Amino acid sequence: QAQLETAHSEALRSFADERGQAAEATAEVSKANEWARRARAEFEQLLAERDALRVAADQERAKAEAAERTIADMTSVGNARFAESEARGAEAARLLEASRAEVVALQARAEDVERELQKQREALAQAQQAVAAAESRTVELEA
């Protein structure tokens, strides 16, 4: 009987030890599950932050590309306007040179006309002198 009670006592003690170990293992599993749940939550949060950063980066990239296109368009328009301005400037310079040449030609013609006019004045003066001399001679002859 004493052996039975001793064996029973040892079995109860062994069972209690195993229950204690099972409780400790269950507590460890619960801790591990909680840690895994927290790690998963942090991982999900990091994924959400990463996705938000990707969206923001895509938006910034789109803004930068739009700005680059705007700059390229403005540069193109500026270059076209500059080329047009240069063409107008070249045309204006050509017209100015043509006008200067025309002025020189007109001045030369004016000088030619002035010389011709001077010759005609001199011829007119000579003719007037001849008329005056002829009138004077006519008056003399009539007298």
C-alpha positions as CSV (number, residue, x, y, z in Angstrom):
1,Q,0.0,0.0,0.0
2,A,2.8,2.4,0.9
3,Q,4.4,1.7,-2.5
4,L,1.2,2.4,-4.2
5,E,0.8,5.7,-2.4
6,T,4.4,6.6,-3.1
7,A,4.0,5.7,-6.8
8,H,0.7,7.6,-6.8
9,S,2.4,10.6,-5.1
10,E,5.2,10.5,-7.7
11,A,2.7,10.2,-10.5
12,L,0.8,13.2,-9.1
13,R,4.0,15.2,-8.7
14,S,5.1,14.2,-12.2
15,F,1.7,15.1,-13.6
16,A,1.9,18.5,-11.8
17,D,5.4,19.1,-13.2
18,E,4.2,18.2,-16.7
19,R,1.2,20.5,-16.3
20,G,3.5,23.3,-15.1
21,Q,5.8,22.7,-18.1
22,A,2.8,22.6,-20.4
23,A,1.5,25.9,-18.9
24,E,5.0,27.5,-19.4
25,A,5.1,26.2,-22.9
26,T,1.6,27.6,-23.5
27,A,2.8,31.0,-22.1
28,E,5.8,30.9,-24.4
29,V,3.6,30.1,-27.4
30,S,1.3,32.9,-26.4
31,K,4.3,35.3,-26.1
32,A,5.6,34.1,-29.5
33,N,2.2,34.5,-31.1
34,E,2.0,38.1,-29.6
35,W,5.5,38.9,-30.9
36,A,4.5,37.5,-34.3
37,R,1.3,39.5,-34.3
38,R,3.2,42.7,-33.5
39,A,5.9,41.9,-36.1
40,R,3.2,41.3,-38.7
41,A,1.5,44.6,-37.8
42,E,4.8,46.5,-38.0
43,F,5.5,44.8,-41.3
44,E,2.1,45.8,-42.7
45,Q,2.7,49.4,-41.5
46,L,6.1,49.4,-43.2
47,L,4.5,48.1,-46.4
48,A,1.8,50.8,-46.3
49,E,4.5,53.5,-45.7
50,R,6.6,52.1,-48.6
51,D,3.5,52.2,-50.9
52,A,2.7,55.8,-49.8
53,L,6.3,56.8,-50.5
54,R,6.2,55.1,-53.9
55,V,3.0,57.0,-54.7
56,A,4.6,60.3,-53.6
57,A,7.8,59.5,-55.6
58,D,5.7,58.8,-58.7
59,Q,3.8,62.1,-58.2
60,E,7.1,64.0,-57.8
61,R,8.5,62.2,-60.8
62,A,5.4,63.2,-62.9
63,K,5.8,66.8,-61.7
64,A,9.5,66.8,-62.6
65,E,8.7,65.3,-66.1
66,A,6.0,67.9,-66.6
67,A,8.4,70.7,-65.6
68,E,11.1,69.3,-68.0
69,R,8.5,69.2,-70.8
70,T,7.5,72.8,-70.0
71,I,11.1,73.9,-70.0
72,A,11.7,72.1,-73.3
73,D,8.6,73.7,-74.8
74,M,9.6,77.2,-73.5
75,T,13.1,76.7,-74.8
76,S,11.7,75.6,-78.2
77,V,9.4,78.6,-78.3
78,G,12.2,80.9,-77.2
79,N,14.6,79.4,-79.8
80,A,11.9,79.9,-82.5
81,R,11.3,83.4,-81.4
82,F,15.0,84.1,-81.4
83,A,15.4,82.6,-84.9
84,E,12.4,84.7,-86.1
85,S,13.9,87.8,-84.5
86,E,17.2,87.1,-86.1
87,A,15.5,86.6,-89.5
88,R,13.7,89.9,-89.0
89,G,16.9,91.6,-87.9
90,A,18.7,90.2,-91.0
91,E,15.8,91.5,-93.2
92,A,15.9,94.9,-91.5
93,A,19.6,95.0,-92.0
94,R,19.2,94.1,-95.7
95,L,16.5,96.7,-96.1
96,L,18.6,99.3,-94.3
97,E,21.6,98.5,-96.6
98,A,19.3,98.8,-99.6
99,S,17.9,102.1,-98.3
100,R,21.5,103.4,-97.8
101,A,22.4,102.3,-101.4
102,E,19.2,104.0,-102.6
103,V,20.1,107.2,-100.7
104,V,23.6,107.1,-102.1
105,A,22.1,106.7,-105.6
106,L,19.6,109.5,-105.1
107,Q,22.4,111.8,-103.7
108,A,24.5,111.0,-106.8
109,R,21.4,111.7,-109.1
110,A,20.7,114.9,-107.1
111,E,24.3,116.0,-107.7
112,D,24.0,115.2,-111.4
113,V,20.7,117.1,-111.6
114,E,22.3,120.0,-109.7
115,R,25.2,120.1,-112.1
116,E,22.8,120.0,-115.1
117,L,20.7,122.7,-113.5
118,Q,23.8,124.8,-113.0
119,K,24.7,124.3,-116.7
120,Q,21.2,125.4,-117.6
121,R,21.4,128.4,-115.4
122,E,24.7,129.3,-117.0
123,A,23.2,128.8,-120.5
124,L,20.2,130.8,-119.5
125,A,22.4,133.6,-118.2
126,Q,24.4,133.5,-121.5
127,A,21.1,133.5,-123.4
128,Q,19.8,136.4,-121.4
129,Q,23.1,138.3,-122.0
130,A,22.8,137.5,-125.7
131,V,19.2,138.7,-125.7
132,A,20.2,141.9,-123.8
133,A,23.0,142.4,-126.2
134,A,20.7,141.8,-129.2
135,E,18.2,144.2,-127.8
136,S,20.8,146.7,-127.2
137,R,22.1,146.3,-130.7
138,T,18.6,146.5,-132.1
139,V,18.0,149.8,-130.2
140,E,21.3,151.1,-131.6
141,L,20.4,150.1,-135.1
142,E,17.0,151.6,-134.8
143,A,18.5,154.8,-133.6
